[in-house]
């Protein structure tokens, strides 16, 4: 996906469940500090690919390299500690804990947080400021809007100080104003801090945040190009519209 030094390389990755093949020799890569998007029609295999990369599923074939190290088949928590984290389509937060406490739990899991120290308090404050939720740190997560919950999920992911963040349909269900905030977060605060890979249906989000777009259909990569050119690709048109 990029000419900058590669941080994530997916090569020949396939995934089968019994006799059903969901991913077929998928290849893509993304450079350090870049933002890429993986798109495709429903059933294309996008979430399965994220699950394989992040360790939820083991690939049936292929390699997944993070910073040159093959992480294919490692458990989720080992992959997270090596620098690749992800969010989920369905919100996965502690709803009856506060915003601050959710960030603290993530920092504790990373084994880098001591709440009694000034550095620990600064770490929480920095992350809350980054995602724009510092004024809500004492609120229960259950009291937050859907958009704020999605932002908090990104903050929890960033608590691991990752090299790569996989965001699985992060703007699903957001209002236009919430989506705009999310786009702004990626473009003004996350670019350069880490590498972003979006699984996204909202093409405006893709066009405004991605440096490169990879298109899946039927479990295979059918196109990879700049956002402004991907919509003109004949194979992409056929995959989405049934004709070119």
C-alpha positions in Angstrom: 0.0 0.0 0.0 2.9 2.4 0.4 6.5 3.1 -0.7 7.5 4.0 2.9 9.1 1.3 5.1 6.7 -1.5 5.4 5.3 -2.3 8.8 2.6 -4.8 8.0 2.9 -7.4 5.2 0.2 -9.9 4.5 1.3 -12.5 1.9 -0.7 -15.4 0.5 -3.1 -15.5 3.4 -6.0 -17.9 3.0 -8.6 -19.0 5.5 -11.0 -21.9 5.3 -13.7 -23.1 7.7 -14.2 -26.8 6.9 -15.0 -26.9 3.2 -15.7 -23.2 2.9 -12.8 -21.0 1.8 -13.4 -17.4 2.9 -10.0 -15.9 2.1 -8.0 -16.8 -1.0 -4.3 -16.0 -1.1 -4.7 -12.3 0.0 -1.7 -10.0 -0.4 -1.3 -6.4 0.8 1.1 -4.3 2.7 1.2 -0.9 4.3 4.0 1.5 5.2 4.9 3.0 8.5 2.7 5.9 9.5 0.4 5.5 6.6 -3.4 5.1 6.5 -4.9 2.3 4.3 -8.5 1.1 3.8 -9.8 -2.4 3.0 -13.2 -2.2 1.3 -15.5 -4.6 -0.5 -19.2 -5.8 -0.8 -20.9 -7.7 2.0 -19.4 -11.2 2.4 -16.1 -10.2 0.8 -14.1 -11.5 3.7 -13.0 -8.1 5.2 -13.7 -8.9 8.9 -12.3 -12.4 8.5 -9.1 -10.9 7.2 -8.9 -8.6 10.3 -9.6 -11.5 12.6 -6.8 -13.5 11.0 -4.3 -10.6 11.1 -5.2 -9.8 14.8 -5.0 -13.5 16.0 -8.7 -14.3 16.5 -8.3 -16.9 13.7 -5.2 -18.8 12.6 -4.6 -18.5 8.8 -4.9 -21.7 6.8 -2.0 -20.6 4.7 0.3 -17.6 4.2 2.3 -15.2 6.4 1.6 -12.0 8.3 4.7 -9.9 9.1 4.8 -7.1 11.6 8.0 -5.2 11.5 9.6 -8.1 9.7 8.4 -10.8 12.2 5.9 -13.4 11.2 3.0 -13.1 13.7 0.6 -15.5 11.8 -1.0 -17.9 14.3 0.0 -16.1 17.5 -2.6 -15.4 20.1 -4.4 -12.0 20.2 -2.7 -10.8 23.3 0.8 -11.7 22.0 0.1 -9.8 18.8 -1.1 -6.8 20.7 2.0 -6.8 22.8 4.1 -6.9 19.7 2.4 -3.7 18.4 -0.8 -4.6 16.5 -4.2 -3.9 18.0 -7.7 -3.7 16.7 -11.2 -2.5 17.4 -14.4 -4.4 16.7 -17.6 -3.8 14.8 -19.5 -4.1 18.1 -18.5 -1.9 21.0 -16.3 -3.8 23.4 -15.9 -1.5 26.5 -16.6 -1.8 30.2 -20.0 0.0 30.2 -20.4 0.4 33.9 -16.9 1.8 34.4 -15.8 5.4 33.7 -14.1 6.6 30.6 -10.9 7.1 32.7 -11.1 3.6 34.2 -11.4 2.0 30.7 -8.2 3.7 29.7 -6.5 2.7 32.9 -7.5 -1.0 32.4 -5.8 -0.9 29.0 -2.7 0.6 30.4 -2.6 -1.9 33.2 -2.9 -4.7 30.6 0.1 -3.2 28.9 1.9 -3.4 32.2 3.0 0.2 31.9 0.7 2.0 34.3 1.0 2.9 37.9 -2.0 5.0 39.0 -0.1 6.5 42.0 2.6 8.0 39.8 2.6 11.3 37.9 3.7 9.5 34.8 0.8 7.2 35.0 -1.7 10.1 35.5 0.0 11.9 32.5 -0.5 8.8 30.3 -4.2 8.7 30.9 -4.5 12.5 30.5 -2.6 12.4 27.2 -4.8 9.7 25.7 -8.0 11.4 26.8 -6.8 14.7 25.3 -5.8 12.9 22.1 -9.3 11.4 21.5 -11.1 14.5 22.8 -12.8 12.9 25.8 -10.9 14.6 28.6 -14.0 16.5 29.7 -15.9 13.2 30.1 -13.3 11.2 32.0 -15.6 10.7 35.0 -18.6 9.7 33.0 -19.8 6.1 32.9 -19.3 4.6 29.4 -22.9 3.7 29.3 -23.8 7.4 29.4 -21.7 8.2 26.4 -23.1 8.7 22.9 -22.3 6.0 20.3 -19.7 8.2 18.6 -17.9 8.9 21.9 -17.9 5.2 22.7 -16.2 4.5 19.4 -13.6 7.2 20.1 -12.9 5.7 23.5 -12.3 2.3 21.8 -9.6 4.0 19.8 -8.1 5.4 23.0 -8.1 2.0 24.6 -6.3 0.6 21.5 -3.8 3.5 21.6 -3.0 2.7 25.3 -1.0 -0.2 24.0 1.3 2.2 22.1 0.8 0.2 18.9 2.6 0.4 15.6 -0.6 -0.7 13.7 -4.2 -0.1 14.6 -6.9 -2.1 12.7 -10.3 -0.3 12.8 -13.2 -2.6 11.9 -16.1 -0.4 10.6 -15.4 2.4 13.1 -18.0 4.9 11.8 -20.9 2.4 11.6 -23.9 4.0 13.3 -22.3 7.4 13.7 -24.1 10.6 12.9 -22.5 12.9 10.3 -21.1 15.1 13.1 -19.6 12.1 14.9 -18.1 10.8 11.6 -16.5 14.2 11.0 -14.9 14.1 14.4 -13.6 10.6 13.7 -12.1 11.7 10.3 -10.5 14.6 12.0 -8.9 12.3 14.7 -7.3 10.2 12.0 -6.1 13.0 9.8 -4.8 15.4 12.4 -3.8 13.2 15.4 -3.2 9.6 14.4 -1.3 10.1 11.1 2.4 9.7 11.8 1.7 8.4 15.3 0.8 4.9 14.1 -0.2 3.0 11.0 -4.0 2.8 10.4 -5.9 0.1 8.5 -9.6 0.8 8.1 -12.3 -1.7 7.2 -15.0 0.7 6.1 -18.2 0.9 4.1 -18.5 4.7 4.2 -16.7 5.8 1.0 -16.5 9.4 2.1 -14.4 8.2 5.1 -12.2 6.1 2.9 -11.7 8.9 0.4 -10.8 11.4 3.1 -8.5 9.3 5.2 -6.9 6.5 3.2 -3.6 6.9 1.3 -4.3 3.6 -0.5 -7.3 1.3 -0.9 -7.4 -2.5 -1.2 -10.6 -4.0 -2.5 -11.7 -7.6 -1.5 -14.4 -9.5 -3.3 -15.1 -13.2 -2.9 -12.2 -13.5 -0.5 -9.6 -12.3 -3.0 -7.9 -8.9 -3.7 -9.4 -7.6 -6.9 -7.8 -4.1 -6.9 -5.4 -1.9 -5.0 -5.0 1.8 -5.9 -5.2 5.4 -4.8 -8.7 6.3 -3.4 -9.5 8.7 -6.3 -8.8 6.0 -8.9 -10.4 3.0 -7.2 -13.9 3.8 -8.1 -13.1 3.8 -11.8 -11.7 0.3 -11.7 -13.8 -2.0 -13.9 -13.4 -5.0 -11.5 -14.5 -2.8 -8.5 -17.6 -1.6 -10.4 -18.5 -5.2 -11.2 -18.0 -6.4 -7.6 -20.3 -3.6 -6.2 -22.8 -3.0 -9.0 -22.8 -6.3 -11.0 -21.6 -4.5 -14.1 -18.9 -2.1 -15.2 
